[in-house]
Amino acid sequence: MKNKLTAILTVLGMLTFATASNASSGFTMGVSGMAGWIETSGQESENSGGTVVTTNEITKHDITEGYFGGSIFAEYETAGGWAFGVDYVPVDADLGDGKRTDASGSASASADDTGDRSASAEMQDLYTVYATKTLGGNGMYVLLGYHDAEISTTETLQASTYGNASLNGVQYGIGFKTPVGEDGAIRYEFSYSDFDEISLTDATNSKNKITAEADAYTMKIGFNF
């Protein structure tokens, strides 16, 4: 978290310097509302069995979750139509949850993992450093961004404990924005985010692992002032 905040403050500092050093400043701040859906695909590879027989049980799960949220952003736009900024989403986004009941088929007491199992994951503290480029003079623009976030997991499992992980990804988008006037400006944006695969290892048994990857589709309406 410390490195993340340092990076964000560095970007904001650069934007502020650019504003102070240019009389025709293009520095703006704003807020946005968003809605979309996240497609998550994951699997758990669980080592089971007694002292004689050991097997790997693989459980796969795909889920699509809709979400609503908001963000705050700051950016600097050059005279050439380029804009560079940072966006922060303070609202957590659900990546999915599930529950099942297992009945052990093993006669070994050490392999008995009968019981209810549940798990859920959330994306927290999503920061995006981005660049946009306008296309002509009609307000259309393209976007390229880099995501940094934290994945927080909560689970009730018989013999496994998984922690949290960092998550990174690349964002591609297209949008339209009105010129900045006395009353600010409005922007409309659609983007696709391709997040890296994450891997979590059981704290009590290193042979148990969870891998997952997610894609997000986002529609956003923002207001600059």
Secondary structure, DSSP 8 states (H G I E B T S, - for coil): -HHHHHHHHHHHHHHHHHHHT-TT--EEEEEEEEEEEEEEEEEEEEEEE-SS-EEEEEEEEEEEEEEEEEEEEEEEE-TTSEEEEEEEE-S-EEEEEEEEEE----S-GGG---EEEEEEEEEEEEEEEEEEEE-TTSSEEEEEEEEEEEEEEEEE-SS-----EEEEEEEEEEEEE---BTTBEEEEEEEEEEE--EEEE-SS-TT-EEEEEEEEEEEEEEEE-
